[in-house]
Amino acid sequence: MTLRTAIFIFLIAVNALMLIKQNSSLAILQYRDNLPAKLLYWPSLLGVLLALTILVFF
């Protein structure tokens, strides 16, 4: 498991724990059933992979 995979798994776990906690002070987690995290997951993951690919091969 690479570092970027571990970071994404950690961020997903933190997001899930904050969703379970009902009195979370972050309104962005409660907006439309956590929609921002759902919309940003794949673009952020693919962006990191693209950046690392560019760093390694160019």
Backbone atoms as SQL, in Angstrom:
CREATE TABLE atoms (id INTEGER PRIMARY KEY, chain TEXT, resi INTEGER, resn TEXT, atom TEXT, x REAL, y REAL, z REAL);
INSERT INTO atoms VALUES
  (1, 'A', 1, 'MET', 'N', 0.857, -1.165, 0.000),
  (2, 'A', 1, 'MET', 'CA', 0.000, 0.000, 0.000),
  (3, 'A', 1, 'MET', 'C', 0.905, 1.230, 0.000),
  (4, 'A', 2, 'THR', 'N', 0.617, 2.127, -0.894),
  (5, 'A', 2, 'THR', 'CA', 1.428, 3.329, -0.994),
  (6, 'A', 2, 'THR', 'C', 0.923, 4.394, -0.038),
  (7, 'A', 3, 'LEU', 'N', 1.688, 5.440, 0.100),
  (8, 'A', 3, 'LEU', 'CA', 1.342, 6.521, 1.014),
  (9, 'A', 3, 'LEU', 'C', 0.071, 7.236, 0.589),
  (10, 'A', 4, 'ARG', 'N', -0.111, 7.474, -0.702),
  (11, 'A', 4, 'ARG', 'CA', -1.315, 8.186, -1.150),
  (12, 'A', 4, 'ARG', 'C', -2.574, 7.373, -0.891),
  (13, 'A', 5, 'THR', 'N', -2.475, 6.045, -1.021),
  (14, 'A', 5, 'THR', 'CA', -3.619, 5.193, -0.719),
  (15, 'A', 5, 'THR', 'C', -3.950, 5.258, 0.766),
  (16, 'A', 6, 'ALA', 'N', -2.930, 5.238, 1.590),
  (17, 'A', 6, 'ALA', 'CA', -3.142, 5.314, 3.033),
  (18, 'A', 6, 'ALA', 'C', -3.750, 6.655, 3.423),
  (19, 'A', 7, 'ILE', 'N', -3.330, 7.721, 2.783),
  (20, 'A', 7, 'ILE', 'CA', -3.878, 9.047, 3.088),
  (21, 'A', 7, 'ILE', 'C', -5.348, 9.111, 2.711),
  (22, 'A', 8, 'PHE', 'N', -5.713, 8.593, 1.543),
  (23, 'A', 8, 'PHE', 'CA', -7.117, 8.613, 1.128),
  (24, 'A', 8, 'PHE', 'C', -7.977, 7.739, 2.039),
  (25, 'A', 9, 'ILE', 'N', -7.477, 6.589, 2.452),
  (26, 'A', 9, 'ILE', 'CA', -8.234, 5.746, 3.375),
  (27, 'A', 9, 'ILE', 'C', -8.416, 6.460, 4.706),
  (28, 'A', 10, 'PHE', 'N', -7.382, 7.125, 5.180),
  (29, 'A', 10, 'PHE', 'CA', -7.485, 7.881, 6.430),
  (30, 'A', 10, 'PHE', 'C', -8.507, 9.002, 6.318),
  (31, 'A', 11, 'LEU', 'N', -8.479, 9.746, 5.217),
  (32, 'A', 11, 'LEU', 'CA', -9.429, 10.850, 5.043),
  (33, 'A', 11, 'LEU', 'C', -10.869, 10.350, 4.948),
  (34, 'A', 12, 'ILE', 'N', -11.074, 9.215, 4.311),
  (35, 'A', 12, 'ILE', 'CA', -12.416, 8.644, 4.223),
  (36, 'A', 12, 'ILE', 'C', -12.891, 8.199, 5.605),
  (37, 'A', 13, 'ALA', 'N', -11.987, 7.619, 6.392),
  (38, 'A', 13, 'ALA', 'CA', -12.357, 7.197, 7.749),
  (39, 'A', 13, 'ALA', 'C', -12.698, 8.399, 8.629),
  (40, 'A', 14, 'VAL', 'N', -11.915, 9.471, 8.514),
  (41, 'A', 14, 'VAL', 'CA', -12.209, 10.685, 9.283),
  (42, 'A', 14, 'VAL', 'C', -13.558, 11.259, 8.869),
  (43, 'A', 15, 'ASN', 'N', -13.818, 11.281, 7.587),
  (44, 'A', 15, 'ASN', 'CA', -15.104, 11.771, 7.092),
  (45, 'A', 15, 'ASN', 'C', -16.261, 10.936, 7.635),
  (46, 'A', 16, 'ALA', 'N', -16.106, 9.633, 7.640),
  (47, 'A', 16, 'ALA', 'CA', -17.167, 8.756, 8.152),
  (48, 'A', 16, 'ALA', 'C', -17.386, 8.966, 9.640),
  (49, 'A', 17, 'LEU', 'N', -16.312, 9.116, 10.397),
  (50, 'A', 17, 'LEU', 'CA', -16.458, 9.351, 11.836),
  (51, 'A', 17, 'LEU', 'C', -17.141, 10.680, 12.120),
  (52, 'A', 18, 'MET', 'N', -16.835, 11.684, 11.341),
  (53, 'A', 18, 'MET', 'CA', -17.465, 12.984, 11.550),
  (54, 'A', 18, 'MET', 'C', -18.932, 12.951, 11.150),
  (55, 'A', 19, 'LEU', 'N', -19.286, 12.101, 10.184),
  (56, 'A', 19, 'LEU', 'CA', -20.692, 11.959, 9.814),
  (57, 'A', 19, 'LEU', 'C', -21.486, 11.237, 10.902),
  (58, 'A', 20, 'ILE', 'N', -20.859, 10.281, 11.563),
  (59, 'A', 20, 'ILE', 'CA', -21.529, 9.538, 12.617),
  (60, 'A', 20, 'ILE', 'C', -21.813, 10.449, 13.809),
  (61, 'A', 21, 'LYS', 'N', -20.860, 11.315, 14.092),
  (62, 'A', 21, 'LYS', 'CA', -21.030, 12.254, 15.201),
  (63, 'A', 21, 'LYS', 'C', -22.088, 13.280, 14.782),
  (64, 'A', 22, 'GLN', 'N', -23.249, 13.241, 15.381),
  (65, 'A', 22, 'GLN', 'CA', -24.385, 14.053, 14.949),
  (66, 'A', 22, 'GLN', 'C', -24.187, 15.543, 15.181),
  (67, 'A', 23, 'ASN', 'N', -23.534, 15.933, 16.235),
  (68, 'A', 23, 'ASN', 'CA', -23.381, 17.358, 16.512),
  (69, 'A', 23, 'ASN', 'C', -22.041, 17.877, 15.999),
  (70, 'A', 24, 'SER', 'N', -21.739, 17.535, 14.773),
  (71, 'A', 24, 'SER', 'CA', -20.524, 18.013, 14.132),
  (72, 'A', 24, 'SER', 'C', -20.673, 19.498, 13.808),
  (73, 'A', 25, 'SER', 'N', -19.622, 20.251, 14.062),
  (74, 'A', 25, 'SER', 'CA', -19.688, 21.692, 13.835),
  (75, 'A', 25, 'SER', 'C', -19.425, 22.059, 12.376),
  (76, 'A', 26, 'LEU', 'N', -19.025, 21.107, 11.574),
  (77, 'A', 26, 'LEU', 'CA', -18.751, 21.382, 10.170),
  (78, 'A', 26, 'LEU', 'C', -20.025, 21.227, 9.350),
  (79, 'A', 27, 'ALA', 'N', -20.564, 22.322, 8.904),
  (80, 'A', 27, 'ALA', 'CA', -21.813, 22.282, 8.143),
  (81, 'A', 27, 'ALA', 'C', -21.636, 21.631, 6.777),
  (82, 'A', 28, 'ILE', 'N', -20.411, 21.652, 6.254),
  (83, 'A', 28, 'ILE', 'CA', -20.175, 21.087, 4.927),
  (84, 'A', 28, 'ILE', 'C', -20.406, 19.567, 4.927),
  (85, 'A', 29, 'LEU', 'N', -20.240, 18.920, 6.089),
  (86, 'A', 29, 'LEU', 'CA', -20.472, 17.480, 6.169),
  (87, 'A', 29, 'LEU', 'C', -21.952, 17.145, 6.180),
  (88, 'A', 30, 'GLN', 'N', -22.777, 18.079, 6.573),
  (89, 'A', 30, 'GLN', 'CA', -24.204, 17.826, 6.652),
  (90, 'A', 30, 'GLN', 'C', -24.947, 18.347, 5.425),
  (91, 'A', 31, 'TYR', 'N', -24.264, 19.042, 4.542),
  (92, 'A', 31, 'TYR', 'CA', -24.902, 19.603, 3.359),
  (93, 'A', 31, 'TYR', 'C', -25.283, 18.489, 2.398),
  (94, 'A', 32, 'ARG', 'N', -26.560, 18.308, 2.176),
  (95, 'A', 32, 'ARG', 'CA', -27.105, 17.325, 1.232),
  (96, 'A', 32, 'ARG', 'C', -26.473, 15.940, 1.378),
  (97, 'A', 33, 'ASP', 'N', -26.426, 15.465, 2.603),
  (98, 'A', 33, 'ASP', 'CA', -25.933, 14.115, 2.894),
  (99, 'A', 33, 'ASP', 'C', -24.496, 13.907, 2.409),
  (100, 'A', 34, 'ASN', 'N', -23.621, 14.837, 2.771),
  (101, 'A', 34, 'ASN', 'CA', -22.185, 14.747, 2.491),
  (102, 'A', 34, 'ASN', 'C', -21.862, 14.820, 0.996),
  (103, 'A', 35, 'LEU', 'N', -22.594, 15.599, 0.270),
  (104, 'A', 35, 'LEU', 'CA', -22.413, 15.714, -1.173),
  (105, 'A', 35, 'LEU', 'C', -21.026, 16.226, -1.577),
  (106, 'A', 36, 'PRO', 'N', -20.454, 17.248, -0.908),
  (107, 'A', 36, 'PRO', 'CA', -19.124, 17.715, -1.342),
  (108, 'A', 36, 'PRO', 'C', -18.052, 16.628, -1.311),
  (109, 'A', 37, 'ALA', 'N', -18.061, 15.791, -0.287),
  (110, 'A', 37, 'ALA', 'CA', -17.067, 14.709, -0.224),
  (111, 'A', 37, 'ALA', 'C', -17.283, 13.697, -1.337),
  (112, 'A', 38, 'LYS', 'N', -18.537, 13.416, -1.642),
  (113, 'A', 38, 'LYS', 'CA', -18.836, 12.469, -2.716),
  (114, 'A', 38, 'LYS', 'C', -18.405, 13.015, -4.072),
  (115, 'A', 39, 'LEU', 'N', -18.596, 14.315, -4.278),
  (116, 'A', 39, 'LEU', 'CA', -18.244, 14.912, -5.565),
  (117, 'A', 39, 'LEU', 'C', -16.738, 15.117, -5.731),
  (118, 'A', 40, 'LEU', 'N', -16.026, 15.283, -4.638),
  (119, 'A', 40, 'LEU', 'CA', -14.594, 15.574, -4.723),
  (120, 'A', 40, 'LEU', 'C', -13.697, 14.343, -4.621),
  (121, 'A', 41, 'TYR', 'N', -14.252, 13.183, -4.307),
  (122, 'A', 41, 'TYR', 'CA', -13.417, 12.000, -4.112),
  (123, 'A', 41, 'TYR', 'C', -12.631, 11.623, -5.365),
  (124, 'A', 42, 'TRP', 'N', -13.317, 11.311, -6.450),
  (125, 'A', 42, 'TRP', 'CA', -12.613, 10.868, -7.660),
  (126, 'A', 42, 'TRP', 'C', -11.760, 11.955, -8.301),
  (127, 'A', 43, 'PRO', 'N', -12.233, 13.194, -8.419),
  (128, 'A', 43, 'PRO', 'CA', -11.352, 14.215, -8.998),
  (129, 'A', 43, 'PRO', 'C', -10.072, 14.436, -8.183),
  (130, 'A', 44, 'SER', 'N', -10.184, 14.397, -6.851),
  (131, 'A', 44, 'SER', 'CA', -8.974, 14.597, -6.046),
  (132, 'A', 44, 'SER', 'C', -8.040, 13.396, -6.143),
  (133, 'A', 45, 'LEU', 'N', -8.585, 12.197, -6.124),
  (134, 'A', 45, 'LEU', 'CA', -7.747, 11.006, -6.256),
  (135, 'A', 45, 'LEU', 'C', -7.040, 10.978, -7.604),
  (136, 'A', 46, 'LEU', 'N', -7.776, 11.232, -8.668),
  (137, 'A', 46, 'LEU', 'CA', -7.165, 11.219, -10.003),
  (138, 'A', 46, 'LEU', 'C', -6.198, 12.378, -10.191),
  (139, 'A', 47, 'GLY', 'N', -6.468, 13.510, -9.559),
  (140, 'A', 47, 'GLY', 'CA', -5.541, 14.639, -9.620),
  (141, 'A', 47, 'GLY', 'C', -4.213, 14.315, -8.962),
  (142, 'A', 48, 'VAL', 'N', -4.265, 13.659, -7.817),
  (143, 'A', 48, 'VAL', 'CA', -3.029, 13.252, -7.136),
  (144, 'A', 48, 'VAL', 'C', -2.275, 12.237, -7.976),
  (145, 'A', 49, 'LEU', 'N', -2.988, 11.287, -8.545),
  (146, 'A', 49, 'LEU', 'CA', -2.328, 10.289, -9.398),
  (147, 'A', 49, 'LEU', 'C', -1.696, 10.932, -10.635),
  (148, 'A', 50, 'LEU', 'N', -2.379, 11.903, -11.231),
  (149, 'A', 50, 'LEU', 'CA', -1.829, 12.607, -12.388),
  (150, 'A', 50, 'LEU', 'C', -0.586, 13.395, -12.008),
  (151, 'A', 51, 'ALA', 'N', -0.643, 14.100, -10.885),
  (152, 'A', 51, 'ALA', 'CA', 0.509, 14.882, -10.437),
  (153, 'A', 51, 'ALA', 'C', 1.710, 13.985, -10.163),
  (154, 'A', 52, 'LEU', 'N', 1.485, 12.851, -9.528),
  (155, 'A', 52, 'LEU', 'CA', 2.588, 11.933, -9.258),
  (156, 'A', 52, 'LEU', 'C', 3.125, 11.309, -10.541),
  (157, 'A', 53, 'THR', 'N', 2.262, 11.013, -11.483),
  (158, 'A', 53, 'THR', 'CA', 2.709, 10.483, -12.770),
  (159, 'A', 53, 'THR', 'C', 3.570, 11.492, -13.503),
  (160, 'A', 54, 'ILE', 'N', 3.157, 12.732, -13.493),
  (161, 'A', 54, 'ILE', 'CA', 3.941, 13.784, -14.151),
  (162, 'A', 54, 'ILE', 'C', 5.282, 13.957, -13.463),
  (163, 'A', 55, 'LEU', 'N', 5.304, 13.910, -12.131),
  (164, 'A', 55, 'LEU', 'CA', 6.583, 14.038, -11.402),
  (165, 'A', 55, 'LEU', 'C', 7.525, 12.875, -11.687),
  (166, 'A', 56, 'VAL', 'N', 6.985, 11.691, -11.818),
  (167, 'A', 56, 'VAL', 'CA', 7.836, 10.522, -12.016),
  (168, 'A', 56, 'VAL', 'C', 8.352, 10.423, -13.450),
  (169, 'A', 57, 'PHE', 'N', 7.509, 10.699, -14.425),
  (170, 'A', 57, 'PHE', 'CA', 7.888, 10.421, -15.810),
  (171, 'A', 57, 'PHE', 'C', 8.373, 11.646, -16.590),
  (172, 'A', 58, 'PHE', 'N', 8.241, 12.854, -16.029),
  (173, 'A', 58, 'PHE', 'CA', 8.693, 14.027, -16.789),
  (174, 'A', 58, 'PHE', 'C', 9.661, 14.852, -16.025);
